[in-house]
């Protein structure tokens, strides 16, 4: 898998479709309303960093592929605390 951005909707959609996952299944796995997940995939809203990490885990996207290209020191500090 190529390096992907943590908020890369194109990769999310490709993995979701390849795995045959529905928005309902993802929302159940995350414990969120289906509308929230649909808005993330459509680009209407962005997930929080914590939700994006959880989504990557549900989709099976290795976090190392998502986080390597994050250079903001504040975001990296937050990630080191939450991971």
Secondary structure, DSSP 4 states (H G I P E B T S, - for coil): -----TT-HHHHHHHHHHHT--HHHHHHHHTS-HHHHHHHHHTSS---HHHHHHHHHHHT--HHHHHTT---HHHHHHHHHH-
